[in-house]
């Protein structure tokens, strides 16, 4: 069987085989080899494995947005005691046992604020 097609060109399979052979002769390896580099030299590179943080950030459970944190498994439609919730701002630490979130704004003491 001839390597050339009827137009005198290599078939795609043979062209690929010759290309990979030439790459191997030039030192190419079939799979990437991991290497350690300084962080400053890591730009435009691909990680060989996932990077894991030494500790979580932030180090505690925090509110993702402003709103009301409801203690316990109370549903948003239930009437709850005034002591069963807390106003939270973004980034506030959240204590254990807080189960349900309602996103909203803290009411303002300014009567004009509700009109805007």
Buried (B, 14 or more C-beta within 10 A) or exposed (E): EEEEEEEEEBEEEBEEEEEEEEEEEEEEEEEEEEEEEEEEEEEEEEEEEEEEEEEEEEEEEEBEEBBBBBBEEBEEEEEBEEEEBBBBEEEBEBEEEBEBBEEEEEEEEEEEEEEE
